[in-house]
């Protein structure tokens, strides 16, 4: 089948799709700490673009721009994860929060409140909120990372070089379980996730809609993520 990409050099591809790389890099940059360097993200995105050009198969139906966008985003996230700046204590505390939420909800049969989770952890509410803030500030959260798979990179999660039907079915099952878990979240947490991921509003804009501070939105977002993590822990 004719594929116009075969007749384009790497330089031509870079020139044509640099705006796409920049758009994705800037979008992800807005969700990362200030010390992350944009040029590093752009360089990773360019590598993702060239990899997409090598692997693209027009017979699969997706446009090259769609396919490249997924590869670019995956390459950038891979780069971020390789240069993980998060102290181990933050990962450990996030796991503690997720486990505490799951334990309270298992015991009570309802959504765990901030006060209940803090009490379960043996800390004050203010300290609990600080842990939530650290958890969100330290990582690039994405629904696709809720499986907590250390072996599979985000780009591999999005696209496998040789798709395995079993993996595809497993992935679809997880997406369904995730959708159900999101639907069962407390209303405010559902709203924050919808505004952040679907509407692509930033935390300040969401705070203005909800009438709360930006830091409070950050806490709600992080608590939603960790609540989902706890609820999906036994999924398989």
The 8 nearest C-alpha neighbors of each residue, nearest first, counted from 0:
[[1, 2, 58, 57, 56, 3, 5, 59],
 [2, 0, 3, 57, 5, 4, 58, 6],
 [3, 1, 4, 5, 0, 57, 6, 56],
 [2, 4, 5, 6, 1, 7, 57, 0],
 [5, 3, 7, 6, 2, 52, 8, 12],
 [6, 4, 3, 7, 2, 8, 1, 52],
 [5, 7, 4, 3, 8, 2, 11, 9],
 [8, 6, 4, 5, 11, 12, 9, 3],
 [7, 9, 11, 10, 12, 6, 5, 4],
 [8, 10, 12, 11, 13, 7, 49, 52],
 [11, 9, 13, 8, 12, 14, 7, 15],
 [12, 10, 14, 8, 13, 9, 7, 15],
 [11, 13, 9, 15, 10, 14, 16, 8],
 [12, 14, 10, 16, 17, 11, 15, 9],
 [13, 15, 11, 12, 17, 16, 10, 18],
 [14, 16, 12, 13, 17, 11, 18, 19],
 [15, 17, 19, 13, 18, 14, 12, 20],
 [16, 18, 20, 19, 13, 14, 15, 21],
 [19, 17, 21, 16, 20, 22, 15, 14],
 [20, 18, 22, 16, 17, 21, 23, 68],
 [21, 19, 17, 23, 18, 22, 44, 24],
 [22, 20, 24, 18, 19, 23, 25, 17],
 [21, 23, 19, 25, 20, 24, 18, 26],
 [22, 24, 26, 20, 21, 25, 27, 19],
 [25, 23, 21, 27, 26, 22, 40, 28],
 [26, 24, 28, 22, 27, 23, 21, 29],
 [25, 27, 23, 24, 28, 29, 22, 30],
 [28, 26, 24, 29, 30, 25, 23, 31],
 [29, 27, 25, 31, 30, 26, 24, 37],
 [28, 30, 27, 26, 31, 25, 32, 201],
 [31, 29, 28, 27, 139, 32, 26, 201],
 [30, 32, 28, 29, 33, 139, 35, 27],
 [33, 31, 34, 35, 136, 30, 137, 28],
 [32, 34, 35, 31, 36, 28, 29, 30],
 [33, 35, 32, 36, 31, 37, 84, 28],
 [36, 34, 33, 32, 37, 31, 28, 39],
 [37, 35, 38, 39, 34, 40, 33, 28],
 [36, 38, 40, 39, 41, 35, 28, 24],
 [37, 39, 41, 40, 36, 42, 43, 24],
 [40, 38, 42, 37, 41, 36, 43, 35],
 [39, 41, 43, 37, 38, 42, 75, 24],
 [42, 40, 44, 38, 43, 39, 24, 45],
 [41, 43, 45, 39, 44, 40, 38, 46],
 [44, 42, 46, 40, 75, 41, 45, 74],
 [45, 43, 71, 41, 47, 42, 46, 75],
 [44, 46, 48, 42, 47, 43, 41, 49],
 [47, 45, 43, 49, 48, 44, 50, 42],
 [46, 48, 71, 44, 50, 74, 70, 45],
 [47, 49, 45, 51, 46, 50, 71, 67],
 [48, 50, 52, 46, 51, 47, 45, 53],
 [51, 49, 47, 53, 52, 48, 46, 54],
 [50, 52, 48, 54, 67, 49, 53, 55],
 [51, 53, 49, 50, 55, 54, 48, 4],
 [54, 52, 50, 51, 55, 49, 56, 48],
 [53, 55, 51, 52, 50, 56, 160, 49],
 [56, 54, 52, 51, 53, 57, 63, 66],
 [55, 57, 58, 59, 54, 60, 2, 63],
 [56, 58, 59, 60, 55, 61, 2, 62],
 [57, 59, 60, 56, 0, 61, 55, 2],
 [60, 58, 57, 56, 61, 55, 62, 66],
 [59, 61, 58, 57, 62, 56, 63, 66],
 [62, 60, 59, 65, 63, 66, 57, 58],
 [63, 61, 65, 64, 66, 60, 57, 67],
 [62, 64, 66, 65, 67, 61, 55, 57],
 [63, 65, 67, 62, 66, 68, 16, 19],
 [66, 64, 68, 62, 63, 67, 61, 69],
 [65, 67, 63, 69, 68, 64, 62, 70],
 [68, 66, 70, 64, 51, 69, 65, 48],
 [67, 69, 71, 65, 66, 70, 64, 72],
 [68, 70, 72, 66, 67, 71, 73, 65],
 [69, 71, 67, 73, 47, 68, 72, 51],
 [72, 70, 47, 44, 68, 74, 73, 69],
 [73, 71, 75, 69, 74, 70, 68, 76],
 [72, 74, 154, 70, 76, 71, 153, 75],
 [75, 73, 77, 47, 71, 72, 76, 43],
 [76, 74, 78, 72, 43, 77, 73, 44],
 [77, 75, 79, 73, 78, 74, 80, 72],
 [78, 76, 74, 80, 75, 79, 73, 81],
 [77, 79, 75, 81, 76, 80, 74, 82],
 [80, 78, 76, 82, 77, 81, 83, 75],
 [79, 81, 83, 77, 82, 78, 76, 84],
 [82, 80, 78, 79, 83, 77, 76, 84],
 [81, 83, 79, 80, 84, 78, 77, 85],
 [82, 84, 80, 81, 85, 79, 138, 86],
 [85, 83, 82, 86, 137, 80, 138, 79],
 [84, 86, 137, 83, 87, 89, 138, 90],
 [87, 85, 88, 89, 84, 90, 137, 83],
 [88, 86, 90, 89, 91, 85, 92, 84],
 [87, 89, 91, 86, 90, 92, 85, 93],
 [90, 88, 92, 91, 87, 86, 93, 134],
 [91, 89, 93, 87, 88, 92, 94, 86],
 [90, 92, 88, 94, 89, 93, 87, 95],
 [91, 93, 95, 89, 94, 90, 88, 96],
 [94, 92, 96, 90, 95, 91, 134, 89],
 [93, 95, 97, 91, 92, 96, 98, 90],
 [94, 96, 92, 98, 93, 97, 99, 91],
 [97, 95, 99, 93, 94, 98, 100, 92],
 [96, 98, 225, 229, 94, 100, 95, 99],
 [99, 97, 101, 95, 96, 100, 229, 102],
 [98, 100, 96, 102, 101, 97, 116, 119],
 [101, 99, 97, 103, 98, 102, 116, 111],
 [100, 102, 98, 104, 229, 99, 103, 105],
 [103, 101, 99, 105, 100, 104, 98, 106],
 [104, 102, 106, 100, 105, 101, 111, 107],
 [103, 105, 107, 108, 101, 109, 106, 102],
 [106, 104, 102, 108, 103, 107, 101, 109],
 [105, 107, 103, 104, 108, 102, 109, 101],
 [108, 106, 104, 109, 105, 103, 111, 110],
 [107, 109, 104, 105, 106, 110, 103, 111],
 [110, 108, 104, 107, 111, 105, 103, 106],
 [111, 109, 104, 112, 185, 108, 184, 107],
 [110, 112, 104, 103, 100, 115, 109, 116],
 [113, 111, 115, 114, 116, 110, 100, 117],
 [112, 114, 116, 115, 117, 124, 111, 127],
 [115, 113, 117, 112, 116, 124, 118, 123],
 [114, 116, 118, 112, 117, 113, 119, 111],
 [117, 115, 119, 113, 118, 114, 100, 99],
 [116, 118, 120, 114, 122, 119, 115, 124],
 [119, 117, 121, 115, 120, 116, 122, 114],
 [120, 118, 116, 117, 121, 99, 115, 103],
 [121, 119, 117, 118, 122, 116, 99, 96],
 [120, 122, 118, 119, 117, 123, 116, 127],
 [123, 121, 117, 120, 118, 126, 124, 127],
 [122, 124, 126, 125, 117, 127, 118, 121],
 [123, 125, 127, 126, 117, 114, 128, 122],
 [124, 126, 128, 127, 123, 129, 122, 117],
 [127, 125, 129, 123, 128, 124, 130, 122],
 [126, 128, 124, 130, 129, 125, 117, 123],
 [129, 127, 131, 125, 130, 126, 124, 132],
 [128, 130, 126, 132, 127, 131, 133, 125],
 [131, 129, 133, 127, 128, 132, 134, 126],
 [130, 132, 128, 134, 218, 129, 133, 221],
 [131, 133, 129, 130, 134, 135, 218, 136],
 [134, 132, 130, 136, 131, 135, 137, 129],
 [133, 135, 131, 132, 137, 136, 93, 130],
 [136, 134, 221, 132, 137, 133, 138, 131],
 [135, 137, 133, 134, 138, 132, 32, 31],
 [138, 136, 135, 134, 85, 133, 139, 32],
 [139, 137, 140, 135, 136, 134, 85, 31],
 [138, 140, 141, 31, 30, 137, 135, 76],
 [141, 139, 138, 142, 144, 135, 224, 145],
 [140, 142, 143, 144, 139, 145, 224, 196],
 [141, 143, 144, 145, 140, 177, 224, 146],
 [142, 144, 141, 145, 146, 153, 156, 157],
 [143, 145, 146, 142, 141, 147, 140, 148],
 [146, 144, 147, 142, 143, 228, 141, 227],
 [145, 147, 144, 148, 143, 232, 228, 231],
 [148, 146, 145, 144, 149, 228, 143, 150],
 [149, 147, 146, 150, 151, 144, 152, 145],
 [148, 150, 151, 147, 152, 146, 144, 153],
 [151, 149, 148, 152, 147, 155, 153, 156],
 [152, 150, 149, 148, 155, 156, 153, 154],
 [151, 153, 155, 154, 77, 156, 150, 149],
 [154, 152, 156, 155, 73, 157, 77, 151],
 [153, 155, 73, 157, 156, 152, 158, 74],
 [156, 154, 158, 152, 153, 157, 159, 151],
 [155, 157, 153, 154, 158, 152, 151, 159],
 [156, 158, 154, 155, 153, 159, 69, 73],
 [159, 157, 155, 156, 154, 160, 162, 70],
 [158, 160, 162, 161, 155, 157, 156, 163],
 [159, 161, 162, 158, 54, 155, 163, 55],
 [160, 162, 159, 163, 158, 164, 155, 166],
 [163, 161, 159, 160, 164, 167, 166, 158],
 [162, 164, 166, 165, 167, 161, 159, 168],
 [165, 163, 167, 166, 168, 162, 169, 161],
 [166, 164, 168, 163, 167, 169, 170, 162],
 [165, 167, 169, 163, 168, 164, 170, 162],
 [166, 168, 164, 170, 165, 169, 171, 163],
 [169, 167, 171, 165, 170, 166, 172, 164],
 [170, 168, 166, 172, 167, 171, 165, 173],
 [169, 171, 167, 173, 172, 168, 166, 174],
 [172, 170, 174, 168, 173, 169, 167, 175],
 [173, 171, 169, 175, 170, 174, 168, 176],
 [172, 174, 176, 170, 175, 171, 177, 169],
 [175, 173, 177, 171, 176, 172, 178, 170],
 [176, 174, 178, 172, 173, 177, 171, 179],
 [175, 177, 173, 179, 174, 178, 180, 172],
 [178, 176, 174, 180, 175, 179, 173, 181],
 [177, 179, 175, 181, 180, 176, 174, 182],
 [178, 180, 182, 176, 177, 181, 175, 183],
 [181, 179, 177, 183, 182, 178, 176, 227],
 [182, 180, 178, 184, 183, 179, 177, 189],
 [181, 183, 179, 180, 184, 178, 189, 185],
 [182, 184, 180, 181, 179, 185, 189, 186],
 [185, 183, 181, 182, 189, 186, 188, 180],
 [184, 186, 188, 187, 189, 183, 110, 182],
 [187, 185, 189, 188, 190, 184, 183, 182],
 [188, 186, 190, 189, 185, 191, 219, 184],
 [187, 189, 191, 190, 185, 186, 223, 219],
 [190, 188, 186, 192, 187, 191, 184, 193],
 [189, 191, 187, 193, 188, 192, 194, 186],
 [190, 192, 188, 194, 193, 189, 195, 187],
 [193, 191, 195, 189, 190, 194, 196, 188],
 [194, 192, 190, 197, 191, 196, 195, 189],
 [193, 195, 198, 191, 192, 197, 200, 196],
 [196, 194, 199, 200, 192, 193, 198, 191],
 [195, 197, 199, 193, 192, 198, 194, 200],
 [198, 196, 193, 199, 194, 195, 192, 200],
 [197, 199, 194, 200, 196, 195, 193, 192],
 [200, 198, 195, 196, 197, 194, 201, 193],
 [201, 199, 195, 198, 194, 204, 205, 202],
 [200, 202, 204, 203, 195, 205, 199, 29],
 [201, 203, 205, 204, 213, 206, 216, 200],
 [202, 204, 213, 206, 205, 201, 207, 212],
 [205, 203, 207, 206, 201, 202, 200, 208],
 [206, 204, 202, 208, 207, 203, 209, 201],
 [205, 207, 211, 203, 209, 213, 204, 208],
 [206, 208, 210, 204, 205, 209, 203, 211],
 [207, 209, 205, 206, 210, 204, 211, 203],
 [210, 208, 206, 211, 207, 205, 216, 212],
 [209, 211, 207, 206, 208, 212, 205, 213],
 [212, 210, 206, 209, 215, 207, 213, 216],
 [213, 211, 215, 214, 206, 216, 210, 203],
 [212, 214, 203, 216, 206, 215, 202, 217],
 [215, 213, 217, 212, 216, 218, 132, 202],
 [214, 216, 218, 212, 217, 213, 219, 211],
 [217, 215, 219, 213, 218, 214, 206, 220],
 [216, 218, 214, 220, 215, 219, 221, 132],
 [219, 217, 215, 221, 131, 216, 220, 132],
 [220, 218, 216, 222, 221, 217, 188, 223],
 [221, 219, 217, 223, 218, 222, 216, 191],
 [220, 222, 224, 218, 135, 223, 219, 131],
 [221, 223, 219, 225, 224, 220, 226, 218],
 [222, 224, 226, 220, 221, 225, 188, 219],
 [225, 223, 221, 227, 222, 226, 228, 220],
 [224, 226, 228, 97, 222, 227, 223, 221],
 [225, 227, 223, 229, 228, 224, 222, 97],
 [228, 226, 230, 224, 225, 229, 231, 223],
 [229, 227, 225, 231, 226, 230, 145, 232],
 [230, 228, 97, 226, 101, 232, 227, 231],
 [229, 231, 227, 228, 232, 226, 101, 180],
 [230, 232, 234, 228, 229, 233, 227, 177],
 [233, 231, 229, 234, 230, 228, 146, 227],
 [234, 232, 231, 235, 230, 229, 228, 146],
 [235, 233, 231, 232, 173, 176, 230, 146],
 [234, 233, 173, 169, 172, 232, 231, 176]]
